[in-house]
Amino acid sequence: MFRTVDYRLLSKELDRLSEIVIKINEELSIMQQNASNLNIYWDGEANAEFILNFNASIYDARLLLEKLKKCNSFLSYALSRYQSSEMKISEIISEATM
């Protein structure tokens, strides 16, 4: 007996992850803009220290975001390859049973 897999849930989760990545990217950009605006109102040693730490944190967040994008791309590719392989197997089984 041949069993099929329902890919809708994984596909839905991949779409959700893509939306989350986009939202995080937007929020990081807003945070960077807001931090840049601090220079208008705040200067001195504390500001410089804050900006250094903030930029380091943003850098780390962007690295994580890139890893999430790569993970999403890999999972999407794997899903499409798995579906394609399953279709080919189904075709082979159908031809063999005719």
C-alpha positions as YAML, in Angstrom:
chain: A
units: angstrom
residues:
- id: 1
  name: MET
  ca: [0.00, 0.00, 0.00]
- id: 2
  name: PHE
  ca: [1.37, 3.41, -1.00]
- id: 3
  name: ARG
  ca: [1.06, 6.17, 1.53]
- id: 4
  name: THR
  ca: [1.13, 9.89, 0.68]
- id: 5
  name: VAL
  ca: [2.25, 12.73, 2.90]
- id: 6
  name: ASP
  ca: [0.30, 15.95, 3.36]
- id: 7
  name: TYR
  ca: [2.75, 18.83, 2.82]
- id: 8
  name: ARG
  ca: [0.34, 21.65, 3.55]
- id: 9
  name: LEU
  ca: [1.40, 22.08, 7.18]
- id: 10
  name: LEU
  ca: [5.12, 22.25, 6.39]
- id: 11
  name: SER
  ca: [4.45, 24.62, 3.52]
- id: 12
  name: LYS
  ca: [2.32, 26.79, 5.79]
- id: 13
  name: GLU
  ca: [5.08, 26.85, 8.43]
- id: 14
  name: LEU
  ca: [7.66, 27.81, 5.81]
- id: 15
  name: ASP
  ca: [5.45, 30.72, 4.76]
- id: 16
  name: ARG
  ca: [5.10, 31.72, 8.41]
- id: 17
  name: LEU
  ca: [8.88, 31.61, 8.91]
- id: 18
  name: SER
  ca: [9.33, 33.81, 5.83]
- id: 19
  name: GLU
  ca: [6.90, 36.34, 7.25]
- id: 20
  name: ILE
  ca: [8.72, 36.31, 10.60]
- id: 21
  name: VAL
  ca: [12.07, 36.88, 8.88]
- id: 22
  name: ILE
  ca: [10.64, 39.86, 6.99]
- id: 23
  name: LYS
  ca: [9.12, 41.30, 10.18]
- id: 24
  name: ILE
  ca: [12.36, 40.89, 12.15]
- id: 25
  name: ASN
  ca: [14.31, 42.57, 9.36]
- id: 26
  name: GLU
  ca: [11.88, 45.50, 9.34]
- id: 27
  name: GLU
  ca: [12.04, 45.84, 13.13]
- id: 28
  name: LEU
  ca: [15.84, 45.76, 13.13]
- id: 29
  name: SER
  ca: [15.89, 48.54, 10.54]
- id: 30
  name: ILE
  ca: [13.52, 50.64, 12.65]
- id: 31
  name: MET
  ca: [15.67, 50.04, 15.73]
- id: 32
  name: GLN
  ca: [18.77, 51.13, 13.83]
- id: 33
  name: GLN
  ca: [17.07, 54.29, 12.65]
- id: 34
  name: ASN
  ca: [15.89, 55.09, 16.18]
- id: 35
  name: ALA
  ca: [19.37, 54.51, 17.59]
- id: 36
  name: SER
  ca: [20.82, 56.82, 14.93]
- id: 37
  name: ASN
  ca: [18.39, 59.51, 16.01]
- id: 38
  name: LEU
  ca: [19.75, 59.31, 19.56]
- id: 39
  name: ASN
  ca: [22.87, 61.11, 18.41]
- id: 40
  name: ILE
  ca: [20.78, 64.23, 17.90]
- id: 41
  name: TYR
  ca: [19.73, 64.33, 21.56]
- id: 42
  name: TRP
  ca: [22.44, 62.45, 23.40]
- id: 43
  name: ASP
  ca: [26.21, 62.68, 23.16]
- id: 44
  name: GLY
  ca: [29.15, 61.76, 25.28]
- id: 45
  name: GLU
  ca: [30.84, 58.65, 26.53]
- id: 46
  name: ALA
  ca: [27.65, 56.85, 27.54]
- id: 47
  name: ASN
  ca: [26.19, 57.39, 24.07]
- id: 48
  name: ALA
  ca: [29.32, 56.06, 22.40]
- id: 49
  name: GLU
  ca: [29.30, 52.97, 24.63]
- id: 50
  name: PHE
  ca: [25.60, 52.40, 23.97]
- id: 51
  name: ILE
  ca: [26.06, 52.71, 20.20]
- id: 52
  name: LEU
  ca: [28.97, 50.25, 20.23]
- id: 53
  name: ASN
  ca: [26.96, 47.69, 22.19]
- id: 54
  name: PHE
  ca: [23.84, 48.32, 20.15]
- id: 55
  name: ASN
  ca: [25.68, 47.87, 16.85]
- id: 56
  name: ALA
  ca: [27.24, 44.64, 18.11]
- id: 57
  name: SER
  ca: [23.79, 43.35, 19.06]
- id: 58
  name: ILE
  ca: [22.32, 44.36, 15.72]
- id: 59
  name: TYR
  ca: [25.19, 42.62, 13.93]
- id: 60
  name: ASP
  ca: [24.50, 39.42, 15.90]
- id: 61
  name: ALA
  ca: [20.78, 39.69, 15.19]
- id: 62
  name: ARG
  ca: [21.44, 40.11, 11.46]
- id: 63
  name: LEU
  ca: [23.73, 37.06, 11.48]
- id: 64
  name: LEU
  ca: [20.95, 35.05, 13.11]
- id: 65
  name: LEU
  ca: [18.48, 36.42, 10.58]
- id: 66
  name: GLU
  ca: [20.71, 35.28, 7.71]
- id: 67
  name: LYS
  ca: [20.87, 31.80, 9.24]
- id: 68
  name: LEU
  ca: [17.08, 31.74, 9.48]
- id: 69
  name: LYS
  ca: [16.85, 32.75, 5.80]
- id: 70
  name: LYS
  ca: [19.25, 29.96, 4.81]
- id: 71
  name: CYS
  ca: [17.35, 27.46, 6.92]
- id: 72
  name: ASN
  ca: [14.08, 28.52, 5.32]
- id: 73
  name: SER
  ca: [15.60, 28.24, 1.83]
- id: 74
  name: PHE
  ca: [17.01, 24.81, 2.59]
- id: 75
  name: LEU
  ca: [13.72, 23.53, 4.01]
- id: 76
  name: SER
  ca: [11.82, 24.92, 1.05]
- id: 77
  name: TYR
  ca: [14.24, 23.23, -1.36]
- id: 78
  name: ALA
  ca: [14.06, 19.96, 0.58]
- id: 79
  name: LEU
  ca: [10.26, 20.07, 0.55]
- id: 80
  name: SER
  ca: [10.10, 20.61, -3.21]
- id: 81
  name: ARG
  ca: [12.64, 17.82, -3.86]
- id: 82
  name: TYR
  ca: [10.80, 15.44, -1.55]
- id: 83
  name: GLN
  ca: [7.48, 16.18, -3.25]
- id: 84
  name: SER
  ca: [9.07, 15.72, -6.66]
- id: 85
  name: SER
  ca: [10.62, 12.41, -5.63]
- id: 86
  name: GLU
  ca: [7.37, 11.18, -4.17]
- id: 87
  name: MET
  ca: [5.55, 12.02, -7.40]
- id: 88
  name: LYS
  ca: [8.14, 10.09, -9.44]
- id: 89
  name: ILE
  ca: [7.83, 7.09, -7.12]
- id: 90
  name: SER
  ca: [4.05, 7.25, -7.41]
- id: 91
  name: GLU
  ca: [4.33, 7.28, -11.20]
- id: 92
  name: ILE
  ca: [6.69, 4.30, -11.17]
- id: 93
  name: ILE
  ca: [4.33, 2.34, -8.91]
- id: 94
  name: SER
  ca: [1.35, 3.24, -11.12]
- id: 95
  name: GLU
  ca: [3.20, 2.08, -14.26]
- id: 96
  name: ALA
  ca: [4.32, -1.13, -12.57]
- id: 97
  name: THR
  ca: [0.81, -2.06, -11.47]
- id: 98
  name: MET
  ca: [-0.80, -1.53, -14.87]
...
